[in-house]
Amino acid sequence: MSPEDISARLDISAPFLMIDSFEITEAGQAARATKHLHEDDWYFAAHLPASRVMPATLLTEAMLQTLVLLIYDSVDHGAHRSFIHDIAVKMLNAGKPGQNVVLDARLLSFKRGIAKGEVVASADGKVLAKGAFSYASPHLMARPS
């Protein structure tokens, strides 16, 4: 999926679109996204410029965008959107200019409008972050009769 397609599907545009490519690796179960960290990306000059590391919040956003695309591909949401219900992320290493970040997402469950999944972000053979996420899709939640 191209950046333009990703932007349209997520309704997010630059500078907050945090992934460059997206592909389903296992239908309804797994996906991979990538993000190249360019030397001139805006956040390197604005966040700890002496260290030049990708902000953890933006890496978390890349992880979220990857999982949301997997959820939207797995369960038809139409024009509706999901929202974040729960986040648990462990930052293990920093993302630095020139790296290609690979984001591997796995959908663990989707029941009554609640999706649970995991994402691992890595670069240069090192895990940068691991996260567990829950998303709520109110329009897909069962209503009592």
N, CA, C and O atoms as CSV, one atom per row, in Angstrom:
chain,resi,resn,atom,element,x,y,z
A,1,MET,N,N,0.852,-1.166,0.000
A,1,MET,CA,C,0.000,0.000,0.000
A,1,MET,C,C,0.904,1.237,0.000
A,1,MET,O,O,1.872,1.311,0.757
A,2,SER,N,N,0.579,2.181,-0.840
A,2,SER,CA,C,1.392,3.396,-0.973
A,2,SER,C,C,1.098,4.376,0.166
A,2,SER,O,O,0.075,4.253,0.839
A,3,PRO,N,N,1.990,5.349,0.383
A,3,PRO,CA,C,1.717,6.367,1.405
A,3,PRO,C,C,0.398,7.107,1.158
A,3,PRO,O,O,-0.298,7.458,2.111
A,4,GLU,N,N,0.052,7.345,-0.098
A,4,GLU,CA,C,-1.203,8.035,-0.408
A,4,GLU,C,C,-2.412,7.181,-0.008
A,4,GLU,O,O,-3.389,7.698,0.535
A,5,ASP,N,N,-2.342,5.875,-0.280
A,5,ASP,CA,C,-3.424,4.964,0.100
A,5,ASP,C,C,-3.533,4.837,1.620
A,5,ASP,O,O,-4.630,4.803,2.178
A,6,ILE,N,N,-2.370,4.766,2.278
A,6,ILE,CA,C,-2.348,4.685,3.747
A,6,ILE,C,C,-2.982,5.934,4.338
A,6,ILE,O,O,-3.818,5.847,5.238
A,7,SER,N,N,-2.586,7.092,3.833
A,7,SER,CA,C,-3.117,8.368,4.317
A,7,SER,C,C,-4.631,8.426,4.169
A,7,SER,O,O,-5.332,8.838,5.093
A,8,ALA,N,N,-5.136,8.015,3.014
A,8,ALA,CA,C,-6.580,8.045,2.775
A,8,ALA,C,C,-7.311,7.061,3.692
A,8,ALA,O,O,-8.369,7.388,4.230
A,9,ARG,N,N,-6.762,5.874,3.871
A,9,ARG,CA,C,-7.424,4.846,4.687
A,9,ARG,C,C,-7.475,5.238,6.153
A,9,ARG,O,O,-8.474,5.000,6.832
A,10,LEU,N,N,-6.378,5.848,6.645
A,10,LEU,CA,C,-6.309,6.236,8.055
A,10,LEU,C,C,-6.873,7.628,8.329
A,10,LEU,O,O,-7.156,7.971,9.477
A,11,ASP,N,N,-7.036,8.430,7.274
A,11,ASP,CA,C,-7.437,9.825,7.421
A,11,ASP,C,C,-6.401,10.592,8.248
A,11,ASP,O,O,-6.739,11.386,9.125
A,12,ILE,N,N,-5.128,10.328,7.937
A,12,ILE,CA,C,-3.986,10.983,8.588
A,12,ILE,C,C,-3.035,11.410,7.470
A,12,ILE,O,O,-2.793,10.652,6.531
A,13,SER,N,N,-2.500,12.617,7.576
A,13,SER,CA,C,-1.569,13.077,6.552
A,13,SER,C,C,-0.258,13.525,7.196
A,13,SER,O,O,-0.138,13.593,8.419
A,14,ALA,N,N,0.711,13.825,6.352
A,14,ALA,CA,C,1.998,14.339,6.828
A,14,ALA,C,C,1.753,15.626,7.605
A,14,ALA,O,O,0.866,16.394,7.234
A,15,PRO,N,N,2.484,15.880,8.636
A,15,PRO,CA,C,3.656,15.150,9.094
A,15,PRO,C,C,3.346,14.009,10.067
A,15,PRO,O,O,4.274,13.403,10.603
A,16,PHE,N,N,2.070,13.699,10.308
A,16,PHE,CA,C,1.743,12.679,11.304
A,16,PHE,C,C,1.530,11.285,10.740
A,16,PHE,O,O,1.248,10.354,11.494
A,17,LEU,N,N,1.657,11.126,9.439
A,17,LEU,CA,C,1.646,9.786,8.864
A,17,LEU,C,C,3.026,9.197,9.155
A,17,LEU,O,O,4.033,9.701,8.659
A,18,MET,N,N,3.074,8.145,9.945
A,18,MET,CA,C,4.339,7.623,10.441
A,18,MET,C,C,4.782,6.325,9.779
A,18,MET,O,O,5.752,5.713,10.227
A,19,ILE,N,N,4.098,5.889,8.724
A,19,ILE,CA,C,4.545,4.704,7.995
A,19,ILE,C,C,4.589,5.016,6.502
A,19,ILE,O,O,3.782,5.793,5.990
A,20,ASP,N,N,5.547,4.394,5.815
A,20,ASP,CA,C,5.758,4.634,4.386
A,20,ASP,C,C,5.110,3.574,3.512
A,20,ASP,O,O,4.683,3.859,2.393
A,21,SER,N,N,5.036,2.347,4.025
A,21,SER,CA,C,4.462,1.243,3.251
A,21,SER,C,C,3.747,0.294,4.195
A,21,SER,O,O,4.011,0.269,5.398
A,22,PHE,N,N,2.831,-0.490,3.624
A,22,PHE,CA,C,2.045,-1.428,4.419
A,22,PHE,C,C,1.664,-2.610,3.539
A,22,PHE,O,O,1.293,-2.440,2.378
A,23,GLU,N,N,1.761,-3.815,4.106
A,23,GLU,CA,C,1.303,-5.001,3.389
A,23,GLU,C,C,0.780,-6.035,4.383
A,23,GLU,O,O,1.297,-6.170,5.492
A,24,ILE,N,N,-0.246,-6.753,3.968
A,24,ILE,CA,C,-0.772,-7.870,4.745
A,24,ILE,C,C,0.163,-9.049,4.509
A,24,ILE,O,O,0.459,-9.389,3.363
A,25,THR,N,N,0.626,-9.669,5.580
A,25,THR,CA,C,1.510,-10.825,5.437
A,25,THR,C,C,0.775,-12.134,5.703
A,25,THR,O,O,1.212,-13.198,5.265
A,26,GLU,N,N,-0.340,-12.051,6.420
A,26,GLU,CA,C,-1.188,-13.210,6.689
A,26,GLU,C,C,-2.612,-12.678,6.850
A,26,GLU,O,O,-2.913,-11.977,7.816
A,27,ALA,N,N,-3.471,-13.011,5.916
A,27,ALA,CA,C,-4.832,-12.446,5.879
A,27,ALA,C,C,-5.531,-12.558,7.237
A,27,ALA,O,O,-5.626,-13.634,7.827
A,28,GLY,N,N,-6.016,-11.403,7.711
A,28,GLY,CA,C,-6.760,-11.355,8.962
A,28,GLY,C,C,-5.934,-11.566,10.219
A,28,GLY,O,O,-6.479,-11.585,11.323
A,29,GLN,N,N,-4.623,-11.727,10.063
A,29,GLN,CA,C,-3.789,-12.057,11.219
A,29,GLN,C,C,-2.551,-11.176,11.396
A,29,GLN,O,O,-2.221,-10.781,12.514
A,30,ALA,N,N,-1.870,-10.871,10.294
A,30,ALA,CA,C,-0.575,-10.204,10.435
A,30,ALA,C,C,-0.311,-9.241,9.282
A,30,ALA,O,O,-0.814,-9.409,8.171
A,31,ALA,N,N,0.497,-8.228,9.589
A,31,ALA,CA,C,0.865,-7.228,8.585
A,31,ALA,C,C,2.238,-6.669,8.913
A,31,ALA,O,O,2.739,-6.799,10.030
A,32,ARG,N,N,2.834,-6.039,7.895
A,32,ARG,CA,C,4.136,-5.392,8.063
A,32,ARG,C,C,4.076,-4.003,7.440
A,32,ARG,O,O,3.552,-3.811,6.343
A,33,ALA,N,N,4.622,-3.051,8.168
A,33,ALA,CA,C,4.768,-1.685,7.660
A,33,ALA,C,C,6.238,-1.302,7.786
A,33,ALA,O,O,6.995,-1.916,8.538
A,34,THR,N,N,6.624,-0.275,7.037
A,34,THR,CA,C,7.986,0.227,7.140
A,34,THR,C,C,7.967,1.750,7.266
A,34,THR,O,O,7.033,2.424,6.830
A,35,LYS,N,N,9.016,2.256,7.867
A,35,LYS,CA,C,9.216,3.701,7.983
A,35,LYS,C,C,10.712,3.972,7.867
A,35,LYS,O,O,11.498,3.508,8.693
A,36,HIS,N,N,11.102,4.726,6.836
A,36,HIS,CA,C,12.501,5.124,6.723
A,36,HIS,C,C,12.691,6.420,7.501
A,36,HIS,O,O,11.951,7.385,7.313
A,37,LEU,N,N,13.682,6.430,8.368
A,37,LEU,CA,C,13.981,7.620,9.162
A,37,LEU,C,C,15.009,8.451,8.403
A,37,LEU,O,O,16.200,8.139,8.392
A,38,HIS,N,N,14.523,9.516,7.768
A,38,HIS,CA,C,15.368,10.391,6.956
A,38,HIS,C,C,16.153,11.366,7.833
A,38,HIS,O,O,15.674,11.800,8.881
A,39,GLU,N,N,17.339,11.694,7.400
A,39,GLU,CA,C,18.186,12.654,8.119
A,39,GLU,C,C,17.453,13.969,8.392
A,39,GLU,O,O,17.661,14.599,9.429
A,40,ASP,N,N,16.588,14.380,7.449
A,40,ASP,CA,C,15.920,15.678,7.585
A,40,ASP,C,C,14.480,15.582,8.103
A,40,ASP,O,O,13.728,16.551,7.992
A,41,ASP,N,N,14.082,14.436,8.665
A,41,ASP,CA,C,12.738,14.357,9.254
A,41,ASP,C,C,12.610,15.420,10.338
A,41,ASP,O,O,13.525,15.616,11.138
A,42,TRP,N,N,11.472,16.103,10.357
A,42,TRP,CA,C,11.265,17.278,11.201
A,42,TRP,C,C,11.519,17.031,12.686
A,42,TRP,O,O,12.007,17.924,13.379
A,43,TYR,N,N,11.205,15.859,13.179
A,43,TYR,CA,C,11.301,15.608,14.621
A,43,TYR,C,C,12.738,15.478,15.114
A,43,TYR,O,O,12.990,15.670,16.304
A,44,PHE,N,N,13.689,15.155,14.233
A,44,PHE,CA,C,15.079,15.064,14.686
A,44,PHE,C,C,15.628,16.426,15.103
A,44,PHE,O,O,16.465,16.504,16.002
A,45,ALA,N,N,15.175,17.483,14.473
A,45,ALA,CA,C,15.617,18.834,14.835
A,45,ALA,C,C,14.858,19.383,16.040
A,45,ALA,O,O,15.330,20.302,16.710
A,46,ALA,N,N,13.687,18.821,16.312
A,46,ALA,CA,C,12.827,19.373,17.363
A,46,ALA,C,C,12.879,18.595,18.675
A,46,ALA,O,O,12.520,19.139,19.719
A,47,HIS,N,N,13.312,17.349,18.649
A,47,HIS,CA,C,13.281,16.487,19.834
A,47,HIS,C,C,14.692,15.986,20.128
A,47,HIS,O,O,15.255,15.217,19.350
A,48,LEU,N,N,15.252,16.415,21.230
A,48,LEU,CA,C,16.609,16.026,21.618
A,48,LEU,C,C,17.584,16.142,20.439
A,48,LEU,O,O,18.194,15.148,20.044
A,49,PRO,N,N,17.734,17.345,19.878
A,49,PRO,CA,C,18.546,17.508,18.674
A,49,PRO,C,C,20.005,17.055,18.826
A,49,PRO,O,O,20.637,16.687,17.836
A,50,ALA,N,N,20.529,17.077,20.011
A,50,ALA,CA,C,21.907,16.614,20.199
A,50,ALA,C,C,21.997,15.088,20.088
A,50,ALA,O,O,23.038,14.552,19.708
A,51,SER,N,N,20.922,14.402,20.415
A,51,SER,CA,C,20.910,12.929,20.373
A,51,SER,C,C,20.361,12.390,19.056
A,51,SER,O,O,20.725,11.292,18.635
A,52,ARG,N,N,19.482,13.161,18.401
A,52,ARG,CA,C,18.862,12.783,17.120
A,52,ARG,C,C,18.230,11.392,17.183
A,52,ARG,O,O,18.670,10.459,16.512
A,53,VAL,N,N,17.198,11.281,18.000
A,53,VAL,CA,C,16.441,10.036,18.105
A,53,VAL,C,C,14.972,10.309,17.797
A,53,VAL,O,O,14.460,11.396,18.063
A,54,MET,N,N,14.307,9.308,17.235
A,54,MET,CA,C,12.875,9.434,16.952
A,54,MET,C,C,12.124,9.465,18.282
A,54,MET,O,O,12.366,8.614,19.138
A,55,PRO,N,N,11.223,10.422,18.473
A,55,PRO,CA,C,10.459,10.455,19.716
A,55,PRO,C,C,9.667,9.162,19.915
A,55,PRO,O,O,9.077,8.627,18.977
A,56,ALA,N,N,9.668,8.677,21.147
A,56,ALA,CA,C,8.961,7.434,21.472
A,56,ALA,C,C,7.473,7.533,21.136
A,56,ALA,O,O,6.860,6.549,20.721
A,57,THR,N,N,6.898,8.712,21.312
A,57,THR,CA,C,5.480,8.877,21.001
A,57,THR,C,C,5.207,8.684,19.513
A,57,THR,O,O,4.155,8.163,19.142
A,58,LEU,N,N,6.149,9.100,18.653
A,58,LEU,CA,C,5.953,8.939,17.213
A,58,LEU,C,C,6.201,7.496,16.772
A,58,LEU,O,O,5.553,7.015,15.843
A,59,LEU,N,N,7.124,6.806,17.425
A,59,LEU,CA,C,7.302,5.388,17.149
A,59,LEU,C,C,6.055,4.619,17.579
A,59,LEU,O,O,5.612,3.707,16.880
A,60,THR,N,N,5.495,4.984,18.717
A,60,THR,CA,C,4.237,4.370,19.167
A,60,THR,C,C,3.133,4.652,18.154
A,60,THR,O,O,2.329,3.768,17.858
A,61,GLU,N,N,3.083,5.856,17.624
A,61,GLU,CA,C,2.080,6.202,16.601
A,61,GLU,C,C,2.260,5.334,15.356
A,61,GLU,O,O,1.270,4.892,14.773
A,62,ALA,N,N,3.487,5.085,14.942
A,62,ALA,CA,C,3.736,4.204,13.789
A,62,ALA,C,C,3.215,2.800,14.077
A,62,ALA,O,O,2.649,2.149,13.199
A,63,MET,N,N,3.406,2.344,15.295
A,63,MET,CA,C,2.914,1.020,15.692
A,63,MET,C,C,1.390,0.988,15.641
A,63,MET,O,O,0.797,0.037,15.133
A,64,LEU,N,N,0.768,2.025,16.166
A,64,LEU,CA,C,-0.692,2.127,16.156
A,64,LEU,C,C,-1.238,2.164,14.733
A,64,LEU,O,O,-2.210,1.473,14.427
A,65,GLN,N,N,-0.633,2.953,13.869
A,65,GLN,CA,C,-1.097,3.050,12.484
A,65,GLN,C,C,-1.009,1.698,11.780
A,65,GLN,O,O,-1.893,1.344,11.000
A,66,THR,N,N,0.046,0.949,12.051
A,66,THR,CA,C,0.203,-0.371,11.446
A,66,THR,C,C,-0.914,-1.310,11.899
A,66,THR,O,O,-1.526,-1.992,11.076
A,67,LEU,N,N,-1.176,-1.345,13.194
A,67,LEU,CA,C,-2.215,-2.241,13.709
A,67,LEU,C,C,-3.605,-1.819,13.237
A,67,LEU,O,O,-4.430,-2.674,12.915
A,68,VAL,N,N,-3.872,-0.532,13.190
A,68,VAL,CA,C,-5.191,-0.070,12.733
A,68,VAL,C,C,-5.437,-0.491,11.284
A,68,VAL,O,O,-6.537,-0.930,10.950
A,69,LEU,N,N,-4.438,-0.363,10.432
A,69,LEU,CA,C,-4.614,-0.804,9.050
A,69,LEU,C,C,-4.906,-2.302,8.975
A,69,LEU,O,O,-5.721,-2.734,8.160
A,70,LEU,N,N,-4.249,-3.090,9.815
A,70,LEU,CA,C,-4.527,-4.525,9.861
A,70,LEU,C,C,-5.963,-4.776,10.326
A,70,LEU,O,O,-6.658,-5.621,9.760
A,71,ILE,N,N,-6.406,-4.057,11.340
A,71,ILE,CA,C,-7.783,-4.208,11.837
A,71,ILE,C,C,-8.773,-3.824,10.745
A,71,ILE,O,O,-9.727,-4.558,10.487
A,72,TYR,N,N,-8.555,-2.677,10.099
A,72,TYR,CA,C,-9.470,-2.228,9.048
A,72,TYR,C,C,-9.500,-3.191,7.866
A,72,TYR,O,O,-10.532,-3.347,7.214
A,73,ASP,N,N,-8.363,-3.837,7.589
A,73,ASP,CA,C,-8.328,-4.811,6.500
A,73,ASP,C,C,-9.041,-6.108,6.901
A,73,ASP,O,O,-9.621,-6.785,6.053
A,74,SER,N,N,-8.996,-6.448,8.178
A,74,SER,CA,C,-9.552,-7.713,8.659
A,74,SER,C,C,-11.049,-7.665,8.906
A,74,SER,O,O,-11.749,-8.656,8.699
A,75,VAL,N,N,-11.542,-6.516,9.349
A,75,VAL,CA,C,-12.956,-6.347,9.680
A,75,VAL,C,C,-13.453,-5.076,9.014
A,75,VAL,O,O,-12.913,-3.997,9.257
A,76,ASP,N,N,-14.472,-5.189,8.181
A,76,ASP,CA,C,-14.986,-4.024,7.453
A,76,ASP,C,C,-15.531,-2.981,8.421
A,76,ASP,O,O,-16.455,-3.255,9.186
A,77,HIS,N,N,-14.952,-1.788,8.382
A,77,HIS,CA,C,-15.395,-0.688,9.232
A,77,HIS,C,C,-16.181,0.360,8.451
A,77,HIS,O,O,-16.706,1.307,9.036
A,78,GLY,N,N,-16.263,0.192,7.140
A,78,GLY,CA,C,-16.948,1.208,6.342
A,78,GLY,C,C,-16.307,2.562,6.575
A,78,GLY,O,O,-15.083,2.690,6.536
A,79,ALA,N,N,-17.123,3.566,6.816
A,79,ALA,CA,C,-16.614,4.918,7.073
A,79,ALA,C,C,-16.354,5.156,8.559
A,79,ALA,O,O,-15.891,6.231,8.940
A,80,HIS,N,N,-16.646,4.164,9.401
A,80,HIS,CA,C,-16.464,4.305,10.848
A,80,HIS,C,C,-14.992,4.167,11.221
A,80,HIS,O,O,-14.201,3.578,10.483
A,81,ARG,N,N,-14.645,4.713,12.363
A,81,ARG,CA,C,-13.281,4.630,12.878
A,81,ARG,C,C,-13.299,3.927,14.230
A,81,ARG,O,O,-14.309,3.891,14.933
A,82,SER,N,N,-12.135,3.371,14.562
A,82,SER,CA,C,-11.925,2.786,15.884
A,82,SER,C,C,-11.209,3.809,16.747
A,82,SER,O,O,-10.681,4.800,16.243
A,83,PHE,N,N,-11.195,3.565,18.037
A,83,PHE,CA,C,-10.387,4.422,18.887
A,83,PHE,C,C,-9.588,3.557,19.856
A,83,PHE,O,O,-9.954,2.421,20.157
A,84,ILE,N,N,-8.487,4.128,20.331
A,84,ILE,CA,C,-7.581,3.404,21.212
A,84,ILE,C,C,-8.268,3.192,22.548
A,84,ILE,O,O,-8.834,4.114,23.135
A,85,HIS,N,N,-8.204,1.961,23.008
A,85,HIS,CA,C,-8.796,1.600,24.293
A,85,HIS,C,C,-7.709,1.417,25.349
A,85,HIS,O,O,-7.882,1.828,26.497
A,86,ASP,N,N,-6.593,0.804,24.968
A,86,ASP,CA,C,-5.533,0.506,25.927
A,86,ASP,C,C,-4.194,0.383,25.185
A,86,ASP,O,O,-4.128,-0.157,24.081
A,87,ILE,N,N,-3.132,0.893,25.816
A,87,ILE,CA,C,-1.791,0.837,25.232
A,87,ILE,C,C,-0.800,0.408,26.310
A,87,ILE,O,O,-0.848,0.902,27.436
A,88,ALA,N,N,0.097,-0.514,25.959
A,88,ALA,CA,C,1.223,-0.878,26.816
A,88,ALA,C,C,2.435,-1.052,25.896
A,88,ALA,O,O,2.512,-2.024,25.144
A,89,VAL,N,N,3.367,-0.121,25.956
A,89,VAL,CA,C,4.527,-0.143,25.066
A,89,VAL,C,C,5.809,-0.131,25.898
A,89,VAL,O,O,5.924,0.596,26.885
A,90,LYS,N,N,6.765,-0.953,25.474
A,90,LYS,CA,C,8.099,-0.960,26.082
A,90,LYS,C,C,9.088,-0.481,25.023
A,90,LYS,O,O,9.211,-1.082,23.955
A,91,MET,N,N,9.793,0.610,25.332
A,91,MET,CA,C,10.829,1.132,24.457
A,91,MET,C,C,12.144,0.473,24.849
A,91,MET,O,O,12.537,0.486,26.016
A,92,LEU,N,N,12.815,-0.102,23.860
A,92,LEU,CA,C,14.032,-0.854,24.146
A,92,LEU,C,C,15.285,-0.244,23.524
A,92,LEU,O,O,16.373,-0.352,24.090
A,93,ASN,N,N,15.140,0.394,22.367
A,93,ASN,CA,C,16.252,1.042,21.672
A,93,ASN,C,C,15.723,2.253,20.918
A,93,ASN,O,O,14.524,2.356,20.661
A,94,ALA,N,N,16.611,3.159,20.568
A,94,ALA,CA,C,16.209,4.390,19.879
A,94,ALA,C,C,16.247,4.217,18.363
A,94,ALA,O,O,17.112,3.529,17.819
A,95,GLY,N,N,15.287,4.858,17.697
A,95,GLY,CA,C,15.297,4.961,16.243
A,95,GLY,C,C,16.137,6.158,15.844
A,95,GLY,O,O,15.961,7.251,16.383
A,96,LYS,N,N,17.052,5.960,14.898
A,96,LYS,CA,C,17.988,7.023,14.525
A,96,LYS,C,C,17.955,7.289,13.029
A,96,LYS,O,O,17.550,6.427,12.248
A,97,PRO,N,N,18.385,8.492,12.628
A,97,PRO,CA,C,18.382,8.831,11.201
A,97,PRO,C,C,19.112,7.783,10.367
A,97,PRO,O,O,20.157,7.264,10.760
A,98,GLY,N,N,18.532,7.486,9.202
A,98,GLY,CA,C,19.118,6.530,8.281
A,98,GLY,C,C,18.604,5.113,8.445
A,98,GLY,O,O,18.813,4.272,7.570
A,99,GLN,N,N,17.931,4.838,9.556
A,99,GLN,CA,C,17.423,3.489,9.790
A,99,GLN,C,C,16.122,3.245,9.027
A,99,GLN,O,O,15.344,4.163,8.773
A,100,ASN,N,N,15.915,1.982,8.673
A,100,ASN,CA,C,14.632,1.527,8.144
A,100,ASN,C,C,13.941,0.760,9.258
A,100,ASN,O,O,14.392,-0.314,9.657
A,101,VAL,N,N,12.855,1.310,9.753
A,101,VAL,CA,C,12.103,0.670,10.833
A,101,VAL,C,C,11.074,-0.275,10.214
A,101,VAL,O,O,10.326,0.102,9.311
A,102,VAL,N,N,11.054,-1.501,10.714
A,102,VAL,CA,C,10.085,-2.504,10.283
A,102,VAL,C,C,9.120,-2.720,11.431
A,102,VAL,O,O,9.530,-2.944,12.570
A,103,LEU,N,N,7.828,-2.651,11.121
A,103,LEU,CA,C,6.783,-2.793,12.132
A,103,LEU,C,C,5.961,-4.033,11.797
A,103,LEU,O,O,5.263,-4.068,10.784
A,104,ASP,N,N,6.046,-5.043,12.650
A,104,ASP,CA,C,5.309,-6.284,12.451
A,104,ASP,C,C,4.146,-6.333,13.426
A,104,ASP,O,O,4.331,-6.326,14.643
A,105,ALA,N,N,2.937,-6.383,12.864
A,105,ALA,CA,C,1.714,-6.382,13.677
A,105,ALA,C,C,1.023,-7.737,13.598
A,105,ALA,O,O,1.030,-8.400,12.561
A,106,ARG,N,N,0.427,-8.131,14.718
A,106,ARG,CA,C,-0.355,-9.363,14.768
A,106,ARG,C,C,-1.660,-9.063,15.491
A,106,ARG,O,O,-1.669,-8.517,16.594
A,107,LEU,N,N,-2.765,-9.433,14.845
A,107,LEU,CA,C,-4.092,-9.290,15.444
A,107,LEU,C,C,-4.358,-10.549,16.259
A,107,LEU,O,O,-4.413,-11.650,15.709
A,108,LEU,N,N,-4.521,-10.390,17.559
A,108,LEU,CA,C,-4.704,-11.532,18.453
A,108,LEU,C,C,-6.160,-11.942,18.578
A,108,LEU,O,O,-6.474,-13.130,18.659
A,109,SER,N,N,-7.054,-10.950,18.593
A,109,SER,CA,C,-8.485,-11.270,18.693
A,109,SER,C,C,-9.318,-10.077,18.253
A,109,SER,O,O,-8.863,-8.934,18.275
A,110,PHE,N,N,-10.545,-10.371,17.853
A,110,PHE,CA,C,-11.537,-9.331,17.556
A,110,PHE,C,C,-12.891,-9.899,17.954
A,110,PHE,O,O,-13.457,-10.749,17.266
A,111,LYS,N,N,-13.396,-9.409,19.083
A,111,LYS,CA,C,-14.666,-9.905,19.614
A,111,LYS,C,C,-15.538,-8.730,20.025
A,111,LYS,O,O,-15.102,-7.839,20.753
A,112,ARG,N,N,-16.765,-8.743,19.550
A,112,ARG,CA,C,-17.768,-7.732,19.925
A,112,ARG,C,C,-17.230,-6.313,19.840
A,112,ARG,O,O,-17.486,-5.496,20.725
A,113,GLY,N,N,-16.484,-6.014,18.776
A,113,GLY,CA,C,-16.011,-4.658,18.548
A,113,GLY,C,C,-14.723,-4.285,19.247
A,113,GLY,O,O,-14.279,-3.142,19.139
A,114,ILE,N,N,-14.107,-5.219,19.964
A,114,ILE,CA,C,-12.840,-4.952,20.641
A,114,ILE,C,C,-11.741,-5.772,19.964
A,114,ILE,O,O,-11.808,-7.000,19.917
A,115,ALA,N,N,-10.742,-5.084,19.447
A,115,ALA,CA,C,-9.603,-5.744,18.815
A,115,ALA,C,C,-8.407,-5.666,19.743
A,115,ALA,O,O,-8.168,-4.644,20.387
A,116,LYS,N,N,-7.655,-6.761,19.804
A,116,LYS,CA,C,-6.417,-6.789,20.580
A,116,LYS,C,C,-5.304,-7.244,19.652
A,116,LYS,O,O,-5.457,-8.187,18.876
A,117,GLY,N,N,-4.172,-6.542,19.754
A,117,GLY,CA,C,-3.053,-6.889,18.900
A,117,GLY,C,C,-1.726,-6.486,19.493
A,117,GLY,O,O,-1.649,-5.777,20.497
A,118,GLU,N,N,-0.678,-6.961,18.837
A,118,GLU,CA,C,0.686,-6.659,19.250
A,118,GLU,C,C,1.470,-6.148,18.050
A,118,GLU,O,O,1.207,-6.530,16.909
A,119,VAL,N,N,2.435,-5.280,18.325
A,119,VAL,CA,C,3.318,-4.771,17.274
A,119,VAL,C,C,4.740,-4.749,17.821
A,119,VAL,O,O,4.985,-4.341,18.957
A,120,VAL,N,N,5.672,-5.200,16.978
A,120,VAL,CA,C,7.093,-5.116,17.297
A,120,VAL,C,C,7.738,-4.228,16.240
A,120,VAL,O,O,7.575,-4.447,15.040
A,121,ALA,N,N,8.476,-3.215,16.712
A,121,ALA,CA,C,9.221,-2.311,15.817
A,121,ALA,C,C,10.698,-2.650,15.942
A,121,ALA,O,O,11.235,-2.745,17.046
A,122,SER,N,N,11.355,-2.834,14.787
A,122,SER,CA,C,12.775,-3.173,14.821
A,122,SER,C,C,13.518,-2.433,13.705
A,122,SER,O,O,12.923,-1.979,12.728
A,123,ALA,N,N,14.829,-2.330,13.884
A,123,ALA,CA,C,15.703,-1.719,12.877
A,123,ALA,C,C,17.110,-2.261,13.085
A,123,ALA,O,O,17.564,-2.417,14.219
A,124,ASP,N,N,17.787,-2.542,12.001
A,124,ASP,CA,C,19.173,-3.016,12.051
A,124,ASP,C,C,19.339,-4.234,12.965
A,124,ASP,O,O,20.349,-4.362,13.657
A,125,GLY,N,N,18.348,-5.121,12.962
A,125,GLY,CA,C,18.432,-6.343,13.756
A,125,GLY,C,C,18.159,-6.173,15.236
A,125,GLY,O,O,18.298,-7.128,16.000
A,126,LYS,N,N,17.772,-4.972,15.661
A,126,LYS,CA,C,17.470,-4.716,17.075
A,126,LYS,C,C,16.005,-4.360,17.235
A,126,LYS,O,O,15.441,-3.649,16.404
A,127,VAL,N,N,15.391,-4.846,18.293
A,127,VAL,CA,C,14.021,-4.464,18.605
A,127,VAL,C,C,14.052,-3.076,19.223
A,127,VAL,O,O,14.748,-2.841,20.211
A,128,LEU,N,N,13.288,-2.151,18.630
A,128,LEU,CA,C,13.185,-0.794,19.165
A,128,LEU,C,C,12.096,-0.697,20.222
A,128,LEU,O,O,12.261,-0.039,21.249
A,129,ALA,N,N,10.966,-1.373,19.949
A,129,ALA,CA,C,9.825,-1.299,20.865
A,129,ALA,C,C,8.903,-2.482,20.642
A,129,ALA,O,O,8.838,-3.049,19.551
A,130,LYS,N,N,8.185,-2.844,21.711
A,130,LYS,CA,C,7.146,-3.866,21.660
A,130,LYS,C,C,5.907,-3.261,22.291
A,130,LYS,O,O,5.994,-2.573,23.308
A,131,GLY,N,N,4.752,-3.516,21.688
A,131,GLY,CA,C,3.527,-2.946,22.235
A,131,GLY,C,C,2.348,-3.884,22.143
A,131,GLY,O,O,2.234,-4.682,21.213
A,132,ALA,N,N,1.471,-3.773,23.129
A,132,ALA,CA,C,0.185,-4.478,23.138
A,132,ALA,C,C,-0.887,-3.399,23.157
A,132,ALA,O,O,-0.815,-2.455,23.944
A,133,PHE,N,N,-1.887,-3.545,22.282
A,133,PHE,CA,C,-2.894,-2.506,22.091
A,133,PHE,C,C,-4.294,-3.108,22.051
A,133,PHE,O,O,-4.483,-4.249,21.629
A,134,SER,N,N,-5.262,-2.327,22.493
A,134,SER,CA,C,-6.677,-2.668,22.329
A,134,SER,C,C,-7.357,-1.508,21.630
A,134,SER,O,O,-7.097,-0.344,21.934
A,135,TYR,N,N,-8.226,-1.837,20.693
A,135,TYR,CA,C,-9.012,-0.845,19.964
A,135,TYR,C,C,-10.478,-1.162,20.147
A,135,TYR,O,O,-10.877,-2.326,20.191
A,136,ALA,N,N,-11.272,-0.121,20.253
A,136,ALA,CA,C,-12.717,-0.289,20.347
A,136,ALA,C,C,-13.363,0.258,19.077
A,136,ALA,O,O,-13.017,1.335,18.590
A,137,SER,N,N,-14.298,-0.506,18.568
A,137,SER,CA,C,-15.085,-0.108,17.399
A,137,SER,C,C,-16.551,-0.108,17.835
A,137,SER,O,O,-17.242,-1.114,17.676
A,138,PRO,N,N,-17.030,1.012,18.385
A,138,PRO,CA,C,-18.378,1.042,18.953
A,138,PRO,C,C,-19.478,0.603,17.988
A,138,PRO,O,O,-20.450,-0.025,18.409
A,139,HIS,N,N,-19.343,0.917,16.726
A,139,HIS,CA,C,-20.385,0.561,15.754
A,139,HIS,C,C,-20.464,-0.955,15.530
A,139,HIS,O,O,-21.438,-1.444,14.958
A,140,LEU,N,N,-19.453,-1.693,15.974
A,140,LEU,CA,C,-19.463,-3.161,15.808
A,140,LEU,C,C,-19.758,-3.898,17.123
A,140,LEU,O,O,-19.778,-5.128,17.158
A,141,MET,N,N,-19.985,-3.144,18.192
A,141,MET,CA,C,-20.268,-3.790,19.479
A,141,MET,C,C,-21.705,-4.271,19.516
A,141,MET,O,O,-22.629,-3.581,19.083
A,142,ALA,N,N,-21.866,-5.476,20.046
A,142,ALA,CA,C,-23.217,-6.052,20.162
A,142,ALA,C,C,-24.001,-5.230,21.181
A,142,ALA,O,O,-23.488,-4.863,22.238
A,143,ARG,N,N,-25.250,-4.954,20.838
A,143,ARG,CA,C,-26.128,-4.226,21.746
A,143,ARG,C,C,-27.113,-5.205,22.376
A,143,ARG,O,O,-27.608,-6.109,21.702
A,144,PRO,N,N,-27.396,-5.030,23.655
A,144,PRO,CA,C,-28.363,-5.930,24.303
A,144,PRO,C,C,-29.735,-5.803,23.649
A,144,PRO,O,O,-30.132,-4.715,23.232
A,145,SER,N,N,-30.448,-6.904,23.564
A,145,SER,CA,C,-31.790,-6.893,22.956
A,145,SER,C,C,-32.832,-6.435,23.932
A,145,SER,O,O,-34.012,-6.366,23.588
